[in-house]
Amino acid sequence: MHTQLMAGAAAVDVTPDEPHFLFGYPHVARRSTGVHDPLLASALFLSDGETAALFVAVDAIFVPNDLAARARRRIGDSIGVPTANVMTTATHTHSGPVTVKYLSNEADPVVPDPDPRFLQQMEDGIVAAAIAAHEAARPAEIGLAVADGSVVGGNRRDPAGPSNPRVPVLSVRTADDHAPIAAMLVCSMHPTVLHEDSTLLSGDFPALARQYL
């Protein structure tokens, strides 16, 4: 039996209002002095009438396991999507706040512990984006392609070494007028366009790619 795909997308700003240590470069004391581009939690909801799924990507270096579990439970309680069908991911920007106590940095004297206020803000943003995407659902159509990303990245340790240039792209459009709802892509490249000399909060290249698209 044919069923109508439903899809919705939404984004919530999770940029902190106060300066934060920028995490991602060992032994470098970086504290944010401004905002280059807002940190977002971006959500895509999909349902075929029988199975629903949610994908939420947040501009952060990591999403802690316990935070992701709480967010999935809250999303499930709010809109009924099974927690096993909710994926929370980080874009892995190196120009955002500390989000985990990372084993390799425990002896690094310049790296502070995560700020619980930002962690709560990030969790709330993930949940809010998911709920908003669910509320925005409308009849949709979907397509998948695999692009060639070899021109934008490679193996930084060994240019001749292994790399993955394939970029899966999931495109979602409205069913009636084919207007874009969302595009979700996976690019195997470190978001370190902004280096340790930058003190601006940013989602790095994933955020700029999102703006361009």
N, CA, C and O of each residue as an XYZ file, in Angstrom:
852
protein
N       0.844     -1.189      0.000
C       0.000      0.000      0.000
C       0.884      1.246      0.000
O       1.834      1.338      0.778
N       0.575      2.185     -0.858
C       1.360      3.413     -0.947
C       1.064      4.310      0.259
O      -0.095      4.521      0.616
N       2.098      4.821      0.866
C       1.936      5.755      1.967
C       2.650      7.049      1.634
O       3.655      7.052      0.925
N       2.126      8.145      2.148
C       2.689      9.453      1.872
C       3.809      9.767      2.858
O       3.608      9.736      4.072
N       4.981     10.069      2.327
C       6.084     10.497      3.172
C       5.788     11.874      3.735
O       5.319     12.758      3.018
N       6.064     12.055      5.022
C       5.953     13.353      5.677
C       7.336     13.770      6.151
O       8.103     12.948      6.651
N       7.652     15.056      5.991
C       8.976     15.541      6.389
C       8.873     16.971      6.893
O       8.046     17.757      6.432
N       9.730     17.285      7.846
C       9.809     18.646      8.366
C      11.216     18.924      8.859
O      11.936     18.010      9.261
N      11.599     20.178      8.828
C      12.934     20.568      9.272
C      12.851     21.842     10.094
O      11.940     22.653      9.926
N      13.826     22.002     10.993
C      13.870     23.193     11.834
C      15.276     23.353     12.391
O      16.048     22.395     12.441
N      15.600     24.562     12.806
C      16.891     24.843     13.433
C      16.673     25.775     14.619
O      15.824     26.666     14.577
N      17.451     25.555     15.677
C      17.382     26.358     16.897
C      18.777     26.868     17.224
O      19.740     26.102     17.202
N      18.888     28.140     17.522
C      20.166     28.770     17.862
C      20.578     28.353     19.274
O      19.821     28.549     20.224
N      21.771     27.782     19.413
C      22.281     27.386     20.729
C      23.571     28.141     21.062
O      24.354     27.693     21.900
N      23.790     29.277     20.411
C      24.993     30.060     20.663
C      24.983     30.608     22.088
O      23.999     31.235     22.482
N      26.030     30.399     22.870
C      26.057     30.943     24.239
C      26.148     32.470     24.222
O      26.720     33.062     23.307
N      25.577     33.088     25.244
C      25.573     34.552     25.343
C      26.854     35.099     25.954
O      27.161     36.281     25.794
N      27.608     34.251     26.655
C      28.801     34.715     27.346
C      30.037     34.050     26.741
O      29.913     33.033     26.058
N      31.235     34.614     26.982
C      32.460     34.027     26.432
C      32.667     32.596     26.933
O      32.327     32.264     28.068
N      33.226     31.766     26.068
C      33.505     30.372     26.405
C      34.888     29.993     25.894
O      35.374     30.528     24.897
N      35.507     29.054     26.605
C      36.735     28.428     26.103
C      36.389     27.661     24.835
O      35.413     26.912     24.803
N      37.191     27.849     23.792
C      36.961     27.160     22.520
C      37.808     25.896     22.482
O      39.032     25.948     22.604
N      37.137     24.760     22.312
C      37.762     23.460     22.499
C      38.146     22.839     21.159
O      37.375     22.883     20.200
N      39.341     22.263     21.103
C      39.709     21.511     19.920
C      41.171     21.580     19.554
O      41.636     20.806     18.717
N      41.917     22.505     20.172
C      43.353     22.602     19.910
C      44.087     22.424     21.238
O      43.997     23.291     22.106
N      44.809     21.320     21.412
C      45.459     21.025     22.696
C      46.421     22.124     23.124
O      47.161     22.682     22.314
N      46.387     22.417     24.414
C      47.350     23.316     25.063
C      47.244     24.760     24.578
O      48.153     25.556     24.814
N      46.150     25.108     23.906
C      45.969     26.479     23.411
C      44.819     27.122     24.181
O      43.682     26.653     24.133
N      45.135     28.203     24.891
C      44.114     28.907     25.677
C      43.343     29.852     24.756
O      43.804     30.955     24.463
N      42.184     29.419     24.309
C      41.337     30.237     23.430
C      40.023     30.509     24.126
O      39.336     29.578     24.546
N      39.671     31.757     24.252
C      38.378     32.124     24.825
C      37.653     33.003     23.819
O      38.239     33.925     23.251
N      36.390     32.718     23.605
C      35.664     33.405     22.539
C      35.548     34.903     22.822
O      35.293     35.328     23.948
N      35.743     35.675     21.774
C      35.627     37.139     21.851
C      34.464     37.650     21.012
O      34.208     38.854     20.973
N      33.765     36.753     20.348
C      32.639     37.150     19.512
C      32.072     35.958     18.778
O      32.437     34.812     19.039
N      31.177     36.247     17.858
C      30.479     35.201     17.112
C      30.679     35.432     15.617
O      30.278     36.464     15.079
N      31.297     34.468     14.958
C      31.428     34.532     13.505
C      30.125     34.120     12.828
O      29.671     34.772     11.888
N      29.526     33.026     13.318
C      28.235     32.556     12.838
C      27.586     31.774     13.965
O      28.293     31.161     14.765
N      26.267     31.774     14.053
C      25.599     31.134     15.192
C      25.756     29.623     15.190
O      25.803     28.990     14.136
N      25.836     29.056     16.387
C      25.823     27.609     16.559
C      24.367     27.150     16.547
O      23.533     27.703     17.264
N      24.065     26.148     15.738
C      22.682     25.715     15.563
C      22.507     24.242     15.903
O      23.428     23.440     15.752
N      21.320     23.904     16.360
C      20.852     22.521     16.390
C      19.860     22.399     15.245
O      18.821     23.059     15.244
N      20.179     21.553     14.267
C      19.369     21.430     13.051
C      18.733     20.051     13.011
O      19.414     19.042     13.193
N      17.423     20.007     12.770
C      16.689     18.740     12.863
C      15.936     18.444     11.572
O      15.434     19.346     10.902
N      15.871     17.158     11.239
C      15.077     16.664     10.119
C      14.200     15.522     10.617
O      14.699     14.545     11.175
N      12.888     15.650     10.413
C      11.911     14.628     10.793
C      11.395     13.952      9.530
O      11.065     14.620      8.551
N      11.327     12.624      9.555
C      10.803     11.843      8.436
C       9.833     10.791      8.958
O      10.075     10.181     10.000
N       8.743     10.580      8.241
C       7.798      9.525      8.622
C       7.065      9.031      7.378
O       6.637      9.825      6.539
N       6.925      7.707      7.269
C       6.143      7.131      6.179
C       4.768      6.689      6.650
O       4.065      5.966      5.944
N       4.388      7.122      7.839
C       3.097      6.752      8.395
C       3.180      5.553      9.312
O       2.300      5.348     10.148
N       4.220      4.763      9.168
C       4.423      3.610     10.034
C       5.667      3.771     10.906
O       5.658      3.421     12.086
N       6.733      4.302     10.316
C       7.987      4.479     11.031
C       8.416      5.930     10.935
O       8.425      6.518      9.853
N       8.773      6.505     12.080
C       9.243      7.895     12.125
C      10.693      7.906     12.582
O      11.122      7.056     13.362
N      11.437      8.884     12.085
C      12.841      9.030     12.462
C      13.184     10.506     12.557
O      12.603     11.343     11.866
N      14.135     10.809     13.423
C      14.605     12.173     13.601
C      16.124     12.198     13.586
O      16.779     11.371     14.219
N      16.671     13.153     12.857
C      18.115     13.387     12.818
C      18.358     14.799     13.322
O      17.789     15.755     12.796
N      19.201     14.935     14.338
C      19.525     16.260     14.869
C      21.034     16.415     14.907
O      21.731     15.634     15.554
N      21.534     17.422     14.212
C      22.966     17.730     14.210
C      23.169     19.066     14.907
O      22.471     20.036     14.611
N      24.120     19.121     15.829
C      24.370     20.351     16.580
C      25.802     20.799     16.350
O      26.722     19.983     16.285
N      25.978     22.117     16.229
C      27.318     22.681     16.030
C      28.077     22.642     17.345
O      28.099     23.612     18.103
N      28.695     21.504     17.595
C      29.484     21.284     18.809
C      30.567     20.278     18.471
O      30.466     19.563     17.473
N      31.602     20.217     19.297
C      32.680     19.277     19.008
C      32.274     17.849     19.336
O      32.670     16.917     18.635
N      31.491     17.665     20.390
C      30.947     16.354     20.747
C      29.562     16.549     21.348
O      29.257     17.617     21.880
N      28.721     15.516     21.263
C      27.491     15.444     22.047
C      27.708     14.349     23.087
O      27.816     13.178     22.723
N      27.775     14.700     24.374
C      28.006     13.675     25.398
C      26.930     12.595     25.374
O      25.766     12.871     25.083
N      27.329     11.363     25.681
C      26.380     10.246     25.631
C      25.179     10.452     26.547
O      24.044     10.185     26.155
N      25.429     10.931     27.779
C      24.309     11.091     28.705
C      23.367     12.190     28.242
O      22.152     12.073     28.401
N      23.920     13.266     27.666
C      23.081     14.350     27.153
C      22.238     13.855     25.983
O      21.048     14.158     25.902
N      22.847     13.100     25.085
C      22.105     12.564     23.937
C      20.978     11.643     24.396
O      19.878     11.676     23.845
N      21.255     10.830     25.400
C      20.227      9.910     25.904
C      19.061     10.673     26.508
O      17.902     10.329     26.275
N      19.366     11.723     27.295
C      18.289     12.531     27.868
C      17.478     13.221     26.774
O      16.249     13.248     26.831
N      18.165     13.776     25.784
C      17.475     14.472     24.703
C      16.557     13.506     23.950
O      15.423     13.859     23.628
N      17.035     12.298     23.669
C      16.202     11.334     22.953
C      14.962     10.966     23.766
O      13.863     10.842     23.225
N      15.159     10.793     25.074
C      13.991     10.475     25.911
C      12.989     11.624     25.906
O      11.785     11.397     25.788
N      13.475     12.844     26.031
C      12.582     14.001     26.030
C      11.848     14.124     24.700
O      10.658     14.438     24.669
N      12.556     13.876     23.607
C      11.923     13.934     22.291
C      10.857     12.857     22.161
O       9.756     13.119     21.677
N      11.191     11.636     22.598
C      10.224     10.550     22.547
C       8.989     10.840     23.374
O       7.869     10.569     22.940
N       9.187     11.392     24.570
C       8.056     11.718     25.435
C       7.190     12.825     24.837
O       5.979     12.856     25.057
N       7.807     13.730     24.085
C       7.080     14.893     23.562
C       6.306     14.579     22.292
O       5.168     15.023     22.140
N       6.904     13.819     21.376
C       6.259     13.636     20.073
C       6.097     12.173     19.679
O       5.583     11.878     18.600
N       6.526     11.255     20.537
C       6.246      9.846     20.303
C       7.177      9.116     19.361
O       6.929      7.953     19.043
N       8.246      9.759     18.901
C       9.216      9.051     18.061
C      10.037      8.131     18.961
O      10.569      8.598     19.968
N      10.159      6.853     18.642
C      10.940      5.949     19.484
C      12.368      6.450     19.658
O      12.982      6.940     18.709
N      12.888      6.327     20.863
C      14.234      6.840     21.127
C      15.279      6.185     20.229
O      16.283      6.811     19.888
N      15.050      4.928     19.843
C      15.996      4.236     18.965
C      16.017      4.836     17.569
O      16.943      4.578     16.800
N      15.009      5.634     17.231
C      14.909      6.243     15.904
C      15.324      7.709     15.907
O      15.073      8.427     14.939
N      15.955      8.156     16.985
C      16.427      9.536     17.086
C      17.954      9.519     17.090
O      18.565      8.921     17.976
N      18.566     10.165     16.117
C      20.025     10.251     16.042
C      20.454     11.678     16.344
O      20.001     12.620     15.695
N      21.332     11.837     17.334
C      21.910     13.139     17.649
C      23.396     13.092     17.318
O      24.108     12.186     17.752
N      23.857     14.065     16.551
C      25.245     14.084     16.117
C      25.835     15.471     16.320
O      25.109     16.453     16.476
N      27.159     15.538     16.315
C      27.880     16.806     16.391
C      28.590     17.050     15.064
O      29.118     16.121     14.454
N      28.600     18.304     14.624
C      29.352     18.641     13.416
C      30.849     18.638     13.682
O      31.644     18.630     12.743
N      31.243     18.644     14.957
C      32.632     18.551     15.410
C      33.428     19.837     15.161
O      34.638     19.788     14.939
N      32.756     20.970     15.198
C      33.491     22.223     15.066
C      34.504     22.373     16.192
O      34.232     22.005     17.335
N      35.670     22.913     15.864
C      36.699     23.217     16.851
C      36.626     24.670     17.305
O      37.561     25.187     17.917
N      35.513     25.322     17.001
C      35.317     26.715     17.411
C      34.041     26.854     18.226
O      33.258     27.785     18.038
N      33.853     25.900     19.141
C      32.707     25.913     20.035
C      33.141     25.540     21.439
O      34.299     25.183     21.654
N      32.221     25.617     22.405
C      32.555     25.353     23.804
C      32.952     23.905     24.076
O      32.679     23.003     23.284
N      33.603     23.715     25.219
C      33.890     22.372     25.729
C      32.568     21.682     26.040
O      31.684     22.279     26.655
N      32.427     20.425     25.617
C      31.192     19.698     25.913
C      31.421     18.387     26.648
O      30.472     17.801     27.170
N      32.673     17.912     26.700
C      32.966     16.661     27.406
C      34.283     16.788     28.161
O      35.136     17.604     27.815
N      34.436     15.960     29.207
C      35.743     15.793     29.848
C      36.464     14.716     29.061
O      36.195     13.526     29.222
N      37.365     15.136     28.226
C      38.008     14.256     27.261
C      39.261     13.666     27.882
O      40.092     14.397     28.421
N      39.406     12.338     27.809
C      40.506     11.637     28.466
C      41.868     12.201     28.043
O      42.746     12.395     28.884
N      42.043     12.464     26.749
C      43.348     12.914     26.267
C      43.698     14.318     26.739
O      44.854     14.731     26.647
N      42.702     15.065     27.251
C      42.961     16.436     27.686
C      42.881     16.604     29.202
O      42.935     17.728     29.700
N      42.754     15.503     29.938
C      42.628     15.626     31.389
C      43.875     16.234     32.016
O      43.788     16.890     33.054
N      45.037     16.026     31.397
C      46.273     16.593     31.939
C      46.625     17.932     31.298
O      47.681     18.500     31.576
N      45.739     18.434     30.439
C      45.979     19.717     29.773
C      45.544     20.838     30.719
O      44.352     20.964     30.997
N      46.473     21.654     31.219
C      46.112     22.645     32.243
C      45.251     23.783     31.738
O      44.676     24.512     32.547
N      45.137     23.967     30.416
C      44.375     25.112     29.917
C      42.920     24.774     29.602
O      42.108     25.676     29.399
N      42.582     23.487     29.561
C      41.230     23.088     29.169
C      40.342     22.984     30.404
O      40.620     22.172     31.286
N      39.284     23.784     30.489
C      38.389     23.708     31.647
C      37.368     22.585     31.485
O      37.254     21.979     30.420
N      36.635     22.322     32.554
C      35.523     21.386     32.477
C      34.377     22.007     31.668
O      34.302     23.229     31.536
N      33.496     21.178     31.132
C      32.337     21.717     30.422
C      31.482     22.593     31.343
O      31.369     22.332     32.540
N      30.888     23.624     30.766
C      29.987     24.503     31.495
C      28.600     23.857     31.496
O      28.007     23.690     30.431
N      28.067     23.488     32.670
C      26.757     22.818     32.700
C      25.637     23.683     32.131
O      24.639     23.157     31.637
N      25.793     25.001     32.196
C      24.750     25.875     31.632
C      24.690     25.744     30.118
O      23.605     25.716     29.537
N      25.869     25.661     29.469
C      25.848     25.484     28.018
C      25.348     24.091     27.651
O      24.604     23.936     26.683
N      25.749     23.077     28.414
C      25.269     21.735     28.124
C      23.740     21.684     28.180
O      23.107     21.034     27.348
N      23.153     22.370     29.162
C      21.695     22.397     29.257
C      21.093     23.154     28.084
O      20.065     22.752     27.540
N      21.739     24.257     27.693
C      21.272     25.021     26.538
C      21.322     24.167     25.274
O      20.403     24.203     24.456
N      22.393     23.404     25.121
C      22.527     22.552     23.942
C      21.471     21.455     23.945
O      20.849     21.186     22.918
N      21.265     20.819     25.102
C      20.234     19.774     25.199
C      18.860     20.336     24.871
O      18.109     19.746     24.095
N      18.535     21.481     25.468
C      17.224     22.096     25.210
C      17.069     22.446     23.736
O      15.982     22.304     23.177
N      18.158     22.909     23.095
C      18.098     23.251     21.680
C      17.871     22.043     20.803
O      17.118     22.113     19.832
N      18.516     20.926     21.133
C      18.311     19.690     20.383
C      16.852     19.267     20.454
O      16.246     18.917     19.441
N      16.298     19.301     21.654
C      14.905     18.894     21.849
C      13.959     19.851     21.129
O      13.021     19.415     20.461
N      14.202     21.151     21.265
C      13.321     22.139     20.632
C      13.362     22.019     19.112
O      12.324     22.133     18.459
N      14.537     21.793     18.543
C      14.639     21.652     17.092
C      13.885     20.418     16.612
O      13.207     20.459     15.585
N      14.004     19.324     17.354
C      13.308     18.091     16.978
C      11.796     18.285     17.006
O      11.093     17.872     16.083
N      11.301     18.912     18.065
C       9.853     19.136     18.177
C       9.362     20.057     17.064
O       8.304     19.820     16.481
N      10.126     21.103     16.771
C       9.735     22.038     15.715
C       9.737     21.362     14.342
O       8.864     21.631     13.516
N      10.717     20.484     14.098
C      10.751     19.762     12.824
C       9.530     18.856     12.684
O       8.946     18.752     11.605
N       9.154     18.206     13.774
C       7.967     17.343     13.775
C       6.718     18.167     13.492
O       5.859     17.744     12.718
N       6.612     19.326     14.106
C       5.432     20.181     13.915
C       5.373     20.742     12.499
O       4.292     21.071     12.009
N       6.521     20.855     11.838
C       6.565     21.424     10.484
C       6.348     20.383      9.398
O       6.406     20.712      8.213
N       6.097     19.131      9.778
C       5.999     18.053      8.791
C       4.886     18.311      7.785
O       3.799     18.775      8.132
N       5.191     17.996      6.522
C       4.226     18.150      5.430
C       4.508     17.056      4.400
O       5.571     16.435      4.440
N       3.580     16.811      3.483
C       3.835     15.802      2.452
C       5.110     16.127      1.681
O       5.352     17.273      1.302
N       5.925     15.086      1.457
C       7.256     15.330      0.904
C       7.684     14.201     -0.018
O       7.058     13.143     -0.077
N       8.775     14.460     -0.737
C       9.452     13.446     -1.535
C      10.930     13.504     -1.192
O      11.435     14.528     -0.733
N      11.613     12.399     -1.418
C      12.984     12.286     -0.931
C      13.865     11.641     -2.002
O      13.402     10.818     -2.792
N      15.138     12.028     -2.012
C      16.084     11.433     -2.946
C      17.465     11.354     -2.318
O      17.798     12.140     -1.431
N      18.267     10.406     -2.779
C      19.610     10.212     -2.254
C      20.600     10.170     -3.400
O      20.384      9.482     -4.398
N      21.698     10.920     -3.249
C      22.775     10.893     -4.231
C      24.093     10.834     -3.477
O      24.141     11.115     -2.279
N      25.154     10.471     -4.169
C      26.484     10.456     -3.580
C      27.372     11.370     -4.414
O      27.608     11.122     -5.597
N      27.862     12.435     -3.777
C      28.686     13.423     -4.468
C      30.164     13.126     -4.269
O      30.544     12.327     -3.413
N      30.994     13.785     -5.078
C      32.436     13.652     -4.989
C      32.989     14.845     -4.224
O      32.946     15.972     -4.716
N      33.513     14.603     -3.008
C      34.063     15.679     -2.195
C      35.575     15.725     -2.210
O      36.176     16.346     -1.333
N      36.204     15.091     -3.170
C      37.665     15.011     -3.162
C      38.343     16.363     -3.350
O      39.516     16.517     -3.009
N      37.625     17.339     -3.885
C      38.239     18.657     -4.122
C      38.282     19.513     -2.861
O      38.921     20.564     -2.861
N      37.618     19.090     -1.787
C      37.565     19.932     -0.588
C      38.281     19.334      0.618
O      38.329     19.971      1.670
N      38.829     18.147      0.500
C      39.479     17.548      1.659
C      40.371     16.393      1.260
O      40.406     15.978      0.102
N      41.088     15.885      2.243
C      41.957     14.750      2.007
C      42.565     14.283      3.310
O      42.123     14.684      4.386
N      43.561     13.449      3.221
C      44.251     12.908      4.383
C      45.338     13.904      4.791
O      46.339     14.053      4.090
N      45.144     14.587      5.926
C      46.080     15.647      6.309
C      47.401     15.082      6.842
O      48.409     15.789      6.847
N      47.416     13.845      7.282
C      48.657     13.249      7.788
C      49.491     12.652      6.656
O      50.721     12.655      6.708
N      48.813     12.146      5.645
C      49.511     11.541      4.512
C      48.667     11.791      3.264
O      47.685     11.084      3.035
N      49.038     12.792      2.448
C      48.235     13.107      1.258
C      48.021     11.915      0.336
O      47.046     11.872     -0.415
N      48.930     10.951      0.394
C      48.779      9.759     -0.433
C      48.055      8.638      0.310
O      47.828      7.562     -0.243
N      47.698      8.899      1.559
C      47.055      7.873      2.379
C      45.565      7.771      2.124
O      45.024      8.473      1.270
N      44.904      6.902      2.862
C      43.471      6.670      2.637
C      42.635      7.886      3.008
O      42.961      8.618      3.943
N      41.557      8.092      2.264
C      40.582      9.138      2.567
C      39.242      8.692      1.996
O      39.173      7.755      1.200
N      38.201      9.361      2.403
C      36.865      9.014      1.930
C      36.236     10.239      1.271
O      35.663     11.078      1.967
N      36.327     10.362     -0.051
C      35.800     11.545     -0.719
C      34.304     11.483     -0.999
O      33.733     12.451     -1.502
N      33.660     10.364     -0.684
C      32.236     10.225     -0.995
C      31.391     11.022     -0.001
O      31.599     10.944      1.210
N      30.447     11.781     -0.524
C      29.577     12.625      0.298
C      28.122     12.247      0.014
O      27.541     12.727     -0.959
N      27.531     11.395      0.850
C      26.101     11.104      0.677
C      25.265     12.355      0.923
O      25.498     13.088      1.884
N      24.291     12.594      0.047
C      23.418     13.764      0.155
C      21.975     13.292      0.108
O      21.544     12.686     -0.873
N      21.233     13.572      1.167
C      19.808     13.256      1.228
C      19.044     14.553      0.996
O      19.180     15.502      1.769
N      18.250     14.599     -0.051
C      17.495     15.801     -0.396
C      16.014     15.559     -0.154
O      15.468     14.531     -0.556
N      15.365     16.520      0.510
C      13.948     16.391      0.844
C      13.212     17.614      0.311
O      13.610     18.748      0.575
N      12.134     17.380     -0.440
C      11.363     18.471     -1.035
C       9.885     18.279     -0.741
O       9.440     17.175     -0.430
N       9.122     19.373     -0.844
C       7.680     19.275     -0.702
C       7.102     18.485     -1.867
O       7.611     18.553     -2.985
N       6.044     17.740     -1.601
C       5.477     16.875     -2.625
C       4.730     17.654     -3.694
O       4.679     17.227     -4.847
N       4.146     18.800     -3.324
C       3.304     19.503     -4.285
C       4.092     20.398     -5.244
O       3.933     20.292     -6.460
N       4.945     21.281     -4.703
C       5.650     22.219     -5.578
C       7.160     21.999     -5.603
O       7.893     22.801     -6.182
N       7.627     20.924     -4.983
C       9.046     20.532     -5.007
C       9.968     21.589     -4.387
O      11.139     21.682     -4.756
N       9.456     22.365     -3.469
C      10.287     23.340     -2.765
C      11.184     22.606     -1.768
O      10.750     21.627     -1.161
N      12.418     23.057     -1.590
C      13.325     22.347     -0.674
C      12.880     22.451      0.777
O      12.502     23.523      1.250
N      12.928     21.332      1.468
C      12.689     21.279      2.912
C      14.011     21.175      3.653
O      14.249     21.889      4.627
N      14.869     20.276      3.180
C      16.149     20.068      3.864
C      17.097     19.308      2.956
O      16.681     18.620      2.024
N      18.382     19.449      3.252
C      19.417     18.613      2.648
C      20.324     18.147      3.778
O      20.790     18.959      4.577
N      20.572     16.870      3.847
C      21.447     16.318      4.874
C      22.614     15.630      4.182
O      22.417     14.783      3.311
N      23.836     15.998      4.574
C      25.011     15.403      3.940
C      26.033     15.000      4.995
O      26.042     15.519      6.111
N      26.885     14.071      4.614
C      27.941     13.574      5.491
C      29.264     13.745      4.761
O      29.498     13.134      3.719
N      30.131     14.591      5.329
C      31.425     14.863      4.713
C      32.531     14.482      5.693
O      32.569     14.987      6.815
N      33.426     13.599      5.274
C      34.490     13.100      6.162
C      35.689     14.050      6.136
O      36.737     13.738      5.569
N      35.508     15.217      6.763
C      36.592     16.189      6.826
C      36.513     16.942      8.146
O      35.425     17.316      8.585
N      37.662     17.165      8.782
C      37.704     17.853     10.060
C      37.289     19.315      9.902
O      37.804     19.995      9.014
N      36.382     19.816     10.730
C      36.005     21.237     10.688
C      37.044     22.117     11.393
O      36.801     22.624     12.488
N      38.183     22.287     10.760
C      39.275     23.074     11.336
C      39.764     24.121     10.343
O      40.953     24.433     10.292
N      38.831     24.664      9.551
C      39.195     25.772      8.673
C      39.641     26.964      9.518
O      40.610     27.648      9.189
N      38.915     27.198     10.615
C      39.332     28.210     11.588
C      40.310     27.550     12.553
O      39.962     26.571     13.214
N      41.523     28.075     12.638
C      42.575     27.455     13.444
C      42.641     28.064     14.840
O      41.764     28.827     15.245
N      43.695     27.713     15.563
C      43.801     28.130     16.959
C      43.963     29.630     17.137
O      43.819     30.133     18.251
N      44.265     30.367     16.050
C      44.377     31.818     16.170
C      43.025     32.514     16.125
O      42.947     33.721     16.356
N      41.959     31.775     15.831
C      40.620     32.358     15.802
C      39.979     32.271     17.185
O      40.060     31.239     17.851
N      39.351     33.349     17.602
C      38.662     33.363     18.898
C      37.169     33.650     18.720
O      36.533     34.208     19.615
N      36.617     33.274     17.586
C      35.203     33.500     17.309
C      34.438     32.188     17.337
O      34.894     31.185     16.788
N      33.287     32.195     17.969
C      32.397     31.043     17.924
C      31.954     30.816     16.480
O      31.587     31.758     15.778
N      31.994     29.562     16.048
C      31.634     29.278     14.660
C      31.341     27.795     14.478
O      31.902     26.948     15.175
N      30.474     27.499     13.553
C      30.238     26.126     13.139
C      31.220     25.660     12.092
O      31.109     24.540     11.593
N      32.202     26.517     11.741
C      33.248     26.205     10.773
C      32.625     25.847      9.421
O      31.525     26.302      9.108
N      33.321     25.034      8.618
C      32.841     24.837      7.247
C      31.459     24.189      7.155
O      30.740     24.493      6.204
N      31.030     23.302      8.093
C      29.666     22.796      7.971
C      28.620     23.915      8.031
O      27.610     23.859      7.329
N      28.864     24.928      8.868
C      27.911     26.031      8.973
C      27.896     26.857      7.693
O      26.831     27.264      7.229
N      29.062     27.105      7.123
C      29.108     27.890      5.896
C      28.543     27.109      4.718
O      27.915     27.692      3.835
N      28.762     25.788      4.694
C      28.139     24.970      3.666
C      26.621     25.018      3.796
O      25.908     25.078      2.794
N      26.134     24.990      5.023
C      24.681     25.078      5.267
C      24.139     26.410      4.776
O      23.087     26.450      4.138
N      24.845     27.508      5.065
C      24.395     28.817      4.598
C      24.373     28.858      3.074
O      23.428     29.372      2.474
N      25.415     28.316      2.452
C      25.476     28.344      0.992
C      24.340     27.546      0.377
O      23.685     28.013     -0.554
N      24.102     26.354      0.885
C      23.033     25.531      0.345
C      21.675     26.164      0.565
O      20.658     25.596      0.167
